[in-house]
Each structure stands twice: as C-alpha cells, then as structure tokens.
Amino acid sequence: MEKRRFGKTNWEISELGYGMWGLAGWTGSDQDEVKKSLELSVELGCNFFDTAWGYAEGKSEQILGKLLKSHPDKKLYAATKIPPKNFTWPSKSHFLLKDCFPASHIVEYTEKSLKNLGLEQIDLQQFHVWEDAWADQDEWKNAIEKLTKEGKVAHWGVSVNRWEPNNCLRTIETGMISAVQVIYNIFDQNPEDELFPLCKKMDVGIIARVPFDEGSLTGLLNYDTTFPADDWRATYFVPENLTSSVDHANALKPLVPAEMDMPEMALRFILSNPDVGTIIPGMRKIKHVQNNIAASDGKGLESNLLEKLKAHRWERQPTEWSQ
C-alpha cells in the first residue's frame, strides 16, 4: 500500500482508505464479512478509516472502535463526523449555524463519538455537512478550539455537500481546518478548479469520497436496476438519475483498458492526482478490499487516457434527490 502525506497533519496515510458508511444501516451487509474485510484491509496496509455518528447512529463508529482495540500496536487513523443538529442531509443554503452546529451540539457529539470509538482523542473530527456562510462565525471556532485544547480532537475537517466543492473555501482560509472531504471522481472533476489549488496553498488534506459515483462507475448498473425500499440508494437512483448515470457509464466503457475493469480505472483516475491524500471507497466485502487496495501500487493512468477521461466531466447541480 502506497502512503501519502496528509496536509498539515503530517500523517502518512494509506492512499486507499476505508469508507465505513455501508458497514451499518445498508442492506446486504454481513457483519462477519465486514469484520474480515476490515482485518484484511489492515493486513494489506490500510491505516485510514472514515466513519460518522450518522452511519446507523453510531454503530459504524462502534465497529471501528473494535478494530482499533484489536490493533493496539498499529497506528490506525480514525476520522468521524458530527451530524447536524437538525439531522438533515444535505445542508441547505438557508440553514443557520445555530440549527446545525451550536457549540453544545459539537461538544455533545464529539463525546458520543469518543465513547463509540473507545478513544481519548479523535484523529480527525469532521462536520458532516457545511455551509461556507458560517465561516466567520465564532461559535463553531470556539467549540473546536476548546475540544482541541482538551486533547479530545487532534484535527478538524469539513465534509462538503454533494456537487458543491466550493462551499468551504472561506472556511479553509480561516486556517482552522486540516482536511476537506469532497466527492471527486471521473464524473465529478469540479474540485480541481478552485478547491484543490486552495487546499494545496493552505496545506489541507483532501479526502476523495464516492470514487464510484455511488455505483455508476462500477459499470454494473443498468436501466432496470432497483434497490430495496429501505436502502438509501432507492431514493438517490430515481429514474431520471439512474438513466443518465447508466448513459454516462456506458460512454466510458470503450475507454477501459484491456487489463483492468471500470472500478480500477475509476480509482486510478483519482490516484493519478497527487493533490488527493486518500480515497475512501466503501468496502463491505473481502473482494472489494482486495480489488481496491490492489490499485495502490504507485501506477497511475497513462496521460493519453487521463486526457480522454477529462472529457467525461459531468456538470451537475444539487437537486431534491442528491443527498
């Protein structure tokens, strides 16, 4: 597993991290295989794990806590997130800081995450939604300064709303943020425009999430794909999104090199960008761990293929179904 420096934290983290959303609260998750998958990832060199209280109300954090406890001799970095007080995803531009992240709520959910993780200090605590309009308000700043001073959090970050990569630029400029988590993949290349250059200037670590565009970049979805009613993807892949997602994925298929499949190409596209600190694909199964981590071999995509993939940038704006 290749490692990369993660911004001002100076951590050396695995360029393939572990996204833990799907490990609790999704259909089709077998807890025995989840445990084996996590253990295999550690064996193969993964040392960055991203979870959130919002992933099944702390259950995903508890799963990570057990993994950390079973590897006391290894430094595994734990990143989690504070849910907004109104428990509404995604955030909306008219939401107020007091309704999402008042100081008391930041403290309360940091304490809950510490308990779930079984830690005295969280490596990276993130705001699970964000609005850049809050950048200059003191309440969140005072709260994170307090928790940092108490030794309960080492570094802070923001998770940027879907298709809004610039909705955190002023916040980064405050100098109080060490990491930003953003959707970045073959389709969603917008972060390259303004976000990545600013992160480089401010030495902020970049976490690339949703590398497979929620599944469309695996090439496995088709126009008739359905999800169980209690699976969040059932409300995301509504007909107008499913059809266009499959259309865009099908247009990519002729570009997939003979020696790889579409998921590998999707990962290697992101790994080809040195600005990215780590990618956090969801890995619920052993085969996911094996296949994804195999892409971390220091080999990016050839320049001519990267240029062709640039043309598949898909401009999208938040909608009522873009959770």
Rosetta blueprint (number, residue, H / E / L):
1 M L
2 E L
3 K E
4 R E
5 R E
6 F E
7 G H
8 K H
9 T H
10 N L
11 W E
12 E E
13 I E
14 S E
15 E L
16 L E
17 G L
18 Y E
19 G E
20 M L
21 W H
22 G H
23 L H
24 A L
25 G L
26 W L
27 T L
28 G L
29 S L
30 D L
31 Q H
32 D H
33 E H
34 V H
35 K H
36 K H
37 S H
38 L H
39 E H
40 L H
41 S H
42 V H
43 E H
44 L L
45 G L
46 C L
47 N L
48 F E
49 F E
50 D E
51 T L
52 A L
53 W L
54 G L
55 Y L
56 A L
57 E L
58 G L
59 K H
60 S H
61 E H
62 Q H
63 I H
64 L H
65 G H
66 K H
67 L H
68 L H
69 K H
70 S H
71 H L
72 P L
73 D L
74 K L
75 K L
76 L L
77 Y E
78 A E
79 A E
80 T E
81 K E
82 I E
83 P L
84 P L
85 K L
86 N L
87 F L
88 T L
89 W L
90 P L
91 S L
92 K L
93 S L
94 H L
95 F L
96 L L
97 L H
98 K H
99 D H
100 C H
101 F L
102 P L
103 A H
104 S H
105 H H
106 I H
107 V H
108 E H
109 Y H
110 T H
111 E H
112 K H
113 S H
114 L H
115 K H
116 N H
117 L H
118 G L
119 L L
120 E L
121 Q L
122 I E
123 D E
124 L E
125 Q E
126 Q E
127 F E
128 H L
129 V L
130 W L
131 E L
132 D H
133 A H
134 W H
135 A L
136 D L
137 Q L
138 D H
139 E H
140 W H
141 K H
142 N H
143 A H
144 I H
145 E H
146 K H
147 L H
148 T H
149 K H
150 E L
151 G L
152 K L
153 V E
154 A E
155 H E
156 W E
157 G E
158 V E
159 S E
160 V L
161 N L
162 R L
163 W L
164 E L
165 P L
166 N L
167 N L
168 C L
169 L H
170 R H
171 T H
172 I H
173 E H
174 T L
175 G L
176 M L
177 I L
178 S L
179 A E
180 V E
181 Q E
182 V E
183 I E
184 Y L
185 N L
186 I L
187 F L
188 D L
189 Q L
190 N H
191 P H
192 E H
193 D L
194 E L
195 L H
196 F H
197 P H
198 L H
199 C H
200 K H
201 K H
202 M H
203 D L
204 V L
205 G E
206 I E
207 I E
208 A E
209 R E
210 V L
211 P L
212 F L
213 D H
214 E H
215 G H
216 S H
217 L H
218 T H
219 G L
220 L L
221 L L
222 N L
223 Y L
224 D L
225 T L
226 T L
227 F L
228 P L
229 A L
230 D L
231 D L
232 W L
233 R H
234 A H
235 T H
236 Y H
237 F L
238 V L
239 P H
240 E H
241 N H
242 L H
243 T H
244 S H
245 S H
246 V H
247 D H
248 H H
249 A H
250 N H
251 A H
252 L H
253 K H
254 P H
255 L H
256 V L
257 P L
258 A L
259 E L
260 M L
261 D L
262 M H
263 P H
264 E H
265 M H
266 A H
267 L H
268 R H
269 F H
270 I H
271 L H
272 S L
273 N L
274 P L
275 D L
276 V L
277 G L
278 T E
279 I E
280 I L
281 P L
282 G E
283 M L
284 R L
285 K L
286 I H
287 K H
288 H H
289 V H
290 Q H
291 N H
292 N H
293 I H
294 A H
295 A L
296 S L
297 D L
298 G L
299 K L
300 G L
301 L L
302 E L
303 S H
304 N H
305 L H
306 L H
307 E H
308 K H
309 L H
310 K H
311 A L
312 H L
313 R L
314 W L
315 E L
316 R L
317 Q L
318 P L
319 T L
320 E L
321 W L
322 S L
323 Q L
